Amino acid sequence: MTTFTTPVISQAGEGHIALGFGPHLIRMSAEETGNTFGMFEENVPPAAGPPLHIHEREEEFFRVLSGRFLFTCGDTQTVVEEGGCLLLPRGVPHRFENIGRTMGRLMIIVTPGGFEGFFQAVAEAGPAGLDPVCARYGLRFVDPVAHARVA
């Protein structure tokens, strides 16, 4: 693991867009943070969100920047609104859904870093390459039918 010795700064609007599963604004990467974490932002349309899935390698921290989201983690469901946040443990099936009527926006931090690279890897691999990308990033979809819908 490498370390970083100077502040990592991402001003408003800075970052780069990764297009896998819709645009994600990558604000900080594992490469910039000595692999300690990665941070990205995601716009989520009403009634949208990923299918139930498991991250084998990292915890995920969510801050709701705008909107209203239903988070499912294991047997727990909770609604989080603008300004709220939560931390989800690795290895537990989870998902989120925008339950509001307008576009929602999330800031997501993964620790350790690295998963933020998933979205660009998906964009480059295309639908046929989703399984190897998921394996490389330690992501597993719980429902194979839902996995087929996102591929």
C-alpha positions as a printed NumPy array, in Angstrom:
array([[  0.   ,   0.   ,   0.   ],
       [  1.278,   3.433,  -0.878],
       [  0.64 ,   6.473,   1.243],
       [ -0.167,  10.024,   0.347],
       [  1.546,  12.945,   2.025],
       [ -0.29 ,  15.994,   0.705],
       [ -3.977,  16.881,   0.768],
       [ -6.148,  15.425,  -1.959],
       [ -8.491,  18.173,  -3.119],
       [-11.511,  17.959,  -5.397],
       [-13.153,  21.32 ,  -5.928],
       [-16.834,  21.606,  -6.872],
       [-17.411,  20.117, -10.308],
       [-13.95 ,  18.547, -10.546],
       [-13.328,  14.892, -11.281],
       [-13.807,  12.696, -14.297],
       [-16.874,  10.958, -15.669],
       [-17.044,   7.153, -15.857],
       [-19.989,   5.919, -17.926],
       [-20.605,   2.336, -16.741],
       [-24.193,   2.036, -15.408],
       [-24.787,   5.694, -16.195],
       [-22.484,   8.615, -15.518],
       [-20.541,   8.61 , -12.256],
       [-18.383,  11.585, -11.321],
       [-15.17 ,  10.153,  -9.85 ],
       [-13.999,  12.786,  -7.36 ],
       [-11.072,  10.952,  -5.696],
       [ -9.417,   7.685,  -6.601],
       [ -7.465,   5.008,  -4.758],
       [ -4.386,   6.09 ,  -6.705],
       [ -4.677,   9.6  ,  -5.233],
       [ -5.397,   8.474,  -1.659],
       [ -2.836,   5.72 ,  -1.151],
       [ -5.664,   3.175,  -1.611],
       [ -7.386,   4.407,   1.561],
       [-10.624,   5.307,  -0.205],
       [-12.335,   6.357,  -3.406],
       [-15.159,   8.865,  -3.761],
       [-17.715,   9.376,  -6.503],
       [-21.073,  11.051,  -7.067],
       [-24.057,   9.563,  -8.82 ],
       [-27.33 ,  11.011, -10.104],
       [-30.164,   8.511,  -9.62 ],
       [-33.51 ,   8.912, -11.437],
       [-36.78 ,   8.239,  -9.583],
       [-37.464,   4.51 ,  -9.019],
       [-33.877,   3.643, -10.04 ],
       [-31.015,   1.984,  -8.214],
       [-28.855,  -1.124,  -8.471],
       [-30.114,  -4.655,  -7.851],
       [-29.214,  -6.445,  -4.617],
       [-25.452,  -7.001,  -4.591],
       [-22.48 ,  -7.719,  -2.331],
       [-19.107,  -5.997,  -2.128],
       [-16.516,  -8.479,  -0.879],
       [-13.697,  -5.955,  -0.356],
       [-14.957,  -2.602,   0.844],
       [-17.397,  -0.738,   3.033],
       [-19.562,   1.904,   1.376],
       [-20.44 ,   5.255,   2.9  ],
       [-23.386,   7.142,   1.361],
       [-24.376,  10.775,   1.816],
       [-27.647,  11.841,   0.24 ],
       [-26.895,  15.135,  -1.474],
       [-30.444,  15.487,  -2.77 ],
       [-33.565,  13.36 ,  -2.835],
       [-34.964,  10.503,  -0.789],
       [-33.586,   6.943,  -0.884],
       [-34.595,   3.558,   0.471],
       [-31.545,   1.552,   1.515],
       [-31.719,  -2.194,   2.081],
       [-28.842,  -3.877,   3.891],
       [-29.395,  -7.488,   4.929],
       [-32.734,  -7.541,   6.762],
       [-32.724,  -3.799,   7.488],
       [-34.508,  -1.183,   5.397],
       [-34.264,   2.518,   6.089],
       [-35.183,   5.741,   4.327],
       [-32.451,   8.39 ,   4.15 ],
       [-33.227,  11.913,   2.997],
       [-31.132,  14.878,   1.896],
       [-28.286,  15.493,   4.325],
       [-28.48 ,  12.   ,   5.826],
       [-25.778,   9.394,   5.558],
       [-25.091,   5.741,   6.306],
       [-22.282,   3.225,   6.231],
       [-22.812,  -0.261,   4.796],
       [-20.549,  -3.192,   5.752],
       [-18.754,  -5.357,   3.214],
       [-20.055,  -8.859,   2.637],
       [-23.729,  -8.   ,   3.288],
       [-26.312,  -7.908,   0.448],
       [-27.53 ,  -4.376,  -0.111],
       [-29.135,  -2.016,  -2.583],
       [-30.598,   1.474,  -2.772],
       [-33.476,   3.033,  -4.669],
       [-34.484,   6.633,  -5.281],
       [-37.999,   6.722,  -3.825],
       [-38.462,  10.421,  -4.502],
       [-40.2  ,  12.016,  -7.471],
       [-37.165,  13.898,  -8.772],
       [-33.555,  13.102,  -9.636],
       [-31.585,  12.205,  -6.518],
       [-27.866,  12.592,  -5.976],
       [-25.514,  10.511,  -3.836],
       [-21.933,  10.932,  -2.713],
       [-20.376,   7.503,  -2.193],
       [-17.07 ,   6.717,  -0.501],
       [-15.581,   3.23 ,  -0.67 ],
       [-12.905,   2.083,   1.732],
       [-10.423,   0.798,   0.969],
       [-10.331,   2.504,  -2.384],
       [-10.391,   0.911,  -5.792],
       [-14.036,   0.134,  -6.49 ],
       [-14.514,   3.591,  -8.017],
       [-12.655,   2.156, -11.041],
       [-15.467,  -0.356, -11.599],
       [-17.633,   2.038, -13.613],
       [-14.996,   2.883, -16.22 ],
       [-14.037,  -0.81 , -16.441],
       [-17.69 ,  -1.694, -17.15 ],
       [-17.921,   1.027, -19.81 ],
       [-14.792,  -0.298, -21.525],
       [-15.774,  -4.   , -21.278],
       [-19.358,  -3.612, -22.502],
       [-22.266,  -5.882, -21.493],
       [-20.514,  -9.096, -22.56 ],
       [-17.593,  -8.311, -20.245],
       [-19.605,  -7.609, -17.08 ],
       [-18.898, -10.924, -15.311],
       [-15.089, -10.657, -15.482],
       [-15.238,  -7.002, -14.364],
       [-17.44 ,  -7.944, -11.398],
       [-15.01 , -10.704, -10.443],
       [-12.035,  -8.321, -10.713],
       [-13.731,  -5.795,  -8.403],
       [-15.167,  -8.269,  -5.883],
       [-18.803,  -7.486,  -6.736],
       [-21.471, -10.156,  -6.792],
       [-25.13 ,  -9.721,  -7.799],
       [-27.425, -11.716,  -5.503],
       [-30.221, -12.326,  -8.025],
       [-28.991, -13.757, -11.358],
       [-32.166, -12.489, -13.078],
       [-31.479,  -8.932, -11.912],
       [-27.856,  -9.342, -13.016],
       [-29.05 , -10.23 , -16.522],
       [-31.192,  -7.046, -16.597],
       [-28.226,  -4.764, -15.846],
       [-25.864,  -6.512, -18.278]])
